[in-house]
Amino acid sequence: MPYLLEMKNITKTFGSVKAIDNVCLRLNAGEIVSLCGENGSGKSTLMKVLCGIYPHGSYEGEIIFAGEEIQASHIRDTERKGIAIIHQELALVKELTVLENIFLGNEITHNGIMDYDLMTLRCQEAARTGQFIHFT
């Protein structure tokens, strides 16, 4: 079975500094993975490459998601494919719940009112199956 996500030989430099060097990551559908490391070890840089903050061409390597090579030039390109990240604690809205932060900007509405029950069900289904579900 092919991987849901495969990042091959990702290298990102800032001037003469290699923030990440030849990193490979493979995830199966339904897996939950944690990236751990010291400050400055490249965790956030790798995620920014994945979600299109650093566009294709600004790094070396290949990203394959759901069998399709991703060559994003903008965050919206990866979001349309089903790839998004939740930013670190400082970028979250403290007044919102975890669920509200997850769906921020992608809320499901019914007659103009957010449908948290449906958003919760879709999030649970996505976590259970490992498949992306469009939330809008």
Secondary structure, 3 states (H helix, E strand, C coil): CCCCEEEEEEEEEECCEEEEEEEEEEECCCCCCCCCCCCCCCHHHHHHHHCCCCCCCCCEEEEEECCEEECCCCHHHHHHHCCCCCCCHHHCCCCCCHHHHHHCCCCCEECCEECHHHHHHHHHHHHHHCCCCCCC
